[in-house]
Amino acid sequence: MNDITPLDEAVFKAYGVALGLATMAMVREEIVKSIEGQLGSQDRTLTSEVRAEALQTAQEANNALSLVASAQAVCGISA
């Protein structure tokens, strides 16, 4: 017996769209962090401490992106 009404189905789909949009916004933020971190880590005008922090930021962003990619792969989503 199907207990899900068409309205419930539409609500679930809307939540899925909202979740997808939120995920894409987070992915975009992490990509920007990664790029800025990589650029900062290679900027010889910055101190070594600042460059190391920028590199760590880039690595953390890359780890977050990898986690999102893994979660999407589990769900059958691939690039």
N, C-alpha and C positions, 0 to 999 in steps of 0.2 A: 504494500500500500504506500502510495506517495503522499507524504504529509507536508511537502513543501509547496506552498502556493506560488503562483506566478509573481506575486508581489515580493515574497521572500526571496525567490530566485533573482529578481531584479535588484533587490537590496544587496545580496551577496555579490552580484556582479559589480555593483557600484563600489562596494568595499574593495574588490579586487582591483578596479581601476585606480581608486585612491591610493591603495598600497603600491601599485606599480609606479604611479607618479611620485610618491614619496621616495621610493627606492631610487628612481632615476635622479631626483634632486640630490640625494645623498651620494650617489655615484659621481655626479658632476662635481660636488664639493670635494670629494676625495681625489678626483683626477686633478683638480686645480691645486690641491695641497701637494700632491705628488710632483707635479710639474714645478711648482714654486720651490718645493724642497730640493729638488734636483738642481735647479738653477742656483739656488742659494748655496748649496754644498759645493758648487764649482766656482763660485765667485771669489776670486783671490783677494778682492779688496776687503772682505769680511774677516773677522778674527777666526781663529781655528775653532773656538768654542761655539760661535754662531754658526759656522759651517757644519760642525758636528750636530748641532741641534736641528739644522735644516735637513741634514741627511736622515736623522732619526724620524723627523716628521714625514719625509718622503717614504721611508720604509714602513711606517705605521699606516700611511694612506694606502700603500701597495698591499699590505696585509689585509686591510679592510676590503679593498677591491677584490682580492683573491677569495675572501670569505663570501662575498656577494656572488661571485662567479660560481663558486662551489655550490652554494645554496640554490642558485638558478639551475645548475646542471642536475641537481637531485630532482628538481621539479620538471625537468625535461626542456628547459630553456637554454639555448646555446646561441652564441654569436656567430 
